Amino acid sequence: MRILLIAADPMEFPGILRHTTEVKPAGLPVDWSRSARLGTHELVLVANGAGAHRAAAAVDAALERFPADAIVSTGFCGALAAELATADVVVASAVSAGGRTFAALSPASHGVHRMGVVYSIDHVAQTAEEKRRLRAAGGSAVEMEAGGVAERAVALGVPFYCVKVVTDLAGEDMANDFNRALRPDGHFATMSILLGALRHPQVCLPELIRLRNRCIRGARVLGDFIADCRF
């Protein structure tokens, strides 16, 4: 089976790559891509920056060379449901984006996970208040890329999955302004984030360290889960 996995950043993939062999550059016209084998499956992993437009472009670029049998939107997400903890895996039953709802298939897995609607929006959900509103609308988790992946998968008739891992909690406000640091190319301006953090170092710097540690753990848990999935 040929499986295309789309994320925003390469740091969302190390956990998956731990389980693969024959890893090499995929040579796609995107920010980052790798081809690999996972058991009997052929994988292409693509990270092309944050946001629906970047994710949709990644799908189109990959499918020109890799006729995928399934497309998986994966990577980090924020919790909307209070019961979700960091490193919890969320498998989308559907993706809500821009007023549209896209059905998502569920992979078979023995791994522990939660099911729910993933809200895909055009910015980082930084406040607990915004997360509460999205939860009230029916969401379980929030992120930025799944809507773009889902739209292209549906348009092209390729089976679509969405598997995410939680890195920030429903009740948390973010002290660092990640939206202000998000560049048009879908990447976060690291220096802008650091300079902003230095203005309030007692709050912002610990948050950055905490988020980094959560991302490292989350990527590992996500990779273990996906390696167990049957798409």
C-alpha positions in Angstrom: 0.0 0.0 0.0 1.2 3.5 -0.8 0.6 6.0 2.0 1.1 9.8 1.8 1.6 11.5 5.2 1.3 15.3 5.3 2.4 17.5 8.3 3.6 21.0 8.8 7.1 20.5 10.1 9.7 17.8 10.0 9.8 17.6 13.8 6.4 15.9 13.6 7.9 12.9 11.8 10.8 11.4 13.9 8.6 9.0 15.8 7.3 7.6 12.5 10.7 7.3 10.9 11.9 5.3 13.9 9.8 2.4 12.6 10.8 2.7 8.9 13.5 1.5 6.6 15.0 2.6 3.3 14.6 6.3 4.3 15.8 8.7 1.6 15.0 12.2 0.2 11.8 12.0 -1.9 13.0 14.9 -4.2 9.6 16.6 -4.2 9.2 20.4 -4.8 8.2 21.0 -1.2 10.0 22.2 1.9 10.9 18.7 3.2 10.1 15.2 2.0 11.2 11.6 2.5 10.3 8.2 1.1 10.5 5.2 3.3 9.1 1.7 3.9 7.0 0.6 6.8 6.7 -3.1 6.7 5.1 -3.8 3.3 3.9 -0.2 2.9 5.6 2.5 0.8 5.5 5.9 2.5 6.1 9.4 1.4 6.3 11.9 4.2 5.9 15.6 3.4 6.3 18.7 5.6 5.5 22.0 3.7 4.7 24.5 6.4 1.7 25.5 8.4 -1.8 26.2 7.0 -4.3 24.7 4.6 -2.8 26.2 1.5 0.7 24.8 2.2 -0.8 21.4 3.0 -2.9 21.3 -0.1 0.1 22.2 -2.3 2.0 19.4 -0.6 -0.7 16.9 -1.6 -0.7 18.0 -5.2 3.1 18.0 -5.4 3.4 14.5 -3.9 0.7 12.9 -6.0 2.3 13.9 -9.2 5.1 11.4 -8.5 3.5 9.1 -5.9 0.1 7.6 -6.6 -1.0 7.2 -3.0 -3.7 4.7 -2.0 -4.3 6.7 1.2 -3.5 10.2 2.5 -3.0 10.9 6.2 -3.0 14.4 7.7 -0.8 14.1 10.8 1.2 16.0 13.3 0.5 18.1 16.3 -2.8 19.6 17.5 -4.3 21.5 20.4 -6.9 19.9 22.6 -10.4 21.3 22.7 -11.9 18.6 24.9 -10.9 19.0 28.5 -10.3 15.3 29.0 -7.5 15.3 26.4 -4.0 15.2 27.8 -0.6 16.0 26.2 0.6 13.1 23.9 -3.0 11.8 23.5 -3.6 10.6 20.0 -6.7 11.9 18.3 -8.2 10.2 15.3 -10.6 12.4 13.4 -14.1 11.1 12.7 -14.4 14.3 10.5 -12.5 17.5 9.8 -14.3 20.8 9.9 -12.8 23.7 7.9 -14.1 26.9 6.5 -17.7 26.0 6.9 -17.2 22.5 5.3 -17.1 19.1 6.9 -15.0 16.3 5.5 -15.5 12.7 6.6 -12.4 11.0 7.7 -11.7 7.2 7.7 -10.5 5.5 10.9 -7.5 3.2 10.7 -7.6 -0.1 12.6 -5.3 0.1 15.6 -4.7 -1.5 19.0 -3.2 1.7 20.2 -5.0 3.9 22.7 -6.6 6.9 21.0 -9.6 9.3 21.1 -12.1 9.9 18.3 -13.6 13.3 17.5 -14.1 16.1 15.1 -10.9 18.0 14.3 -11.3 21.7 13.6 -8.8 23.1 11.0 -8.4 26.9 11.2 -6.1 29.5 9.6 -4.2 30.4 12.8 -2.9 29.0 16.0 -5.6 28.8 18.7 -3.7 30.6 21.4 -6.4 31.2 24.1 -8.5 29.0 26.3 -11.5 31.1 25.4 -11.1 30.4 21.7 -10.7 26.7 22.4 -13.9 26.8 24.5 -15.8 28.3 21.6 -14.5 25.7 19.2 -15.4 23.0 21.7 -18.9 24.3 22.0 -19.2 24.1 18.2 -18.4 20.4 18.4 -14.6 20.1 18.0 -12.3 17.8 20.0 -9.0 19.1 18.7 -7.7 22.0 16.6 -4.9 22.5 14.1 -4.1 24.2 10.7 -3.5 21.7 7.9 -6.1 19.0 7.9 -8.7 21.0 6.0 -6.3 21.6 3.1 -5.4 17.9 3.0 -9.0 16.8 3.2 -10.2 19.1 0.5 -7.6 17.8 -2.0 -8.1 14.1 -1.0 -11.8 14.4 -1.5 -11.5 16.2 -4.8 -9.0 13.6 -6.1 -11.0 10.6 -4.7 -8.2 9.3 -2.4 -9.1 7.8 1.0 -8.4 10.4 3.7 -7.4 9.9 7.3 -6.5 12.4 10.0 -4.3 11.3 13.0 -3.0 13.9 15.4 -1.3 14.1 18.8 -2.0 16.7 21.5 0.7 19.2 22.4 -1.3 22.0 24.2 -4.3 21.7 26.5 -7.8 23.0 26.2 -7.5 25.2 29.3 -4.1 26.7 28.4 -3.4 30.2 27.1 -0.2 30.7 25.2 2.0 33.5 26.4 4.1 33.5 23.2 2.5 35.1 20.1 2.9 32.3 17.5 0.5 33.9 15.1 2.6 37.1 14.9 5.6 35.0 14.1 4.0 33.0 11.4 5.5 33.9 8.0 3.7 33.8 4.6 5.8 30.7 3.7 4.1 28.7 6.5 7.1 28.7 8.9 7.5 30.4 12.2 10.1 33.1 12.6 12.3 31.7 15.3 14.1 34.9 16.1 10.8 36.8 16.4 9.6 34.2 18.9 12.8 34.3 20.9 12.9 38.1 21.0 9.3 38.2 22.1 10.0 35.6 24.8 12.9 37.7 26.1 10.5 40.6 26.8 8.7 38.3 29.3 11.3 35.6 30.1 9.8 34.3 33.3 6.6 33.2 31.5 7.5 32.8 27.8 10.8 31.0 28.0 9.5 28.1 30.2 6.5 27.8 27.9 8.8 27.4 24.9 10.8 24.7 26.7 7.7 23.0 27.8 6.2 23.0 24.3 9.4 21.6 22.8 9.4 18.8 25.3 5.8 18.0 24.6 6.5 18.0 20.8 9.3 15.5 21.2 7.2 13.2 23.3 4.2 13.7 21.1 6.1 12.8 17.9 7.3 9.6 19.5 3.8 8.6 20.7 2.3 9.5 17.3 4.9 7.5 15.4 4.3 4.4 17.6 0.6 4.7 17.0 0.8 5.1 13.2 3.2 2.2 13.0 0.5 0.0 14.5 -2.3 1.3 12.2 -3.9 -0.6 9.3 -5.1 1.9 6.8 
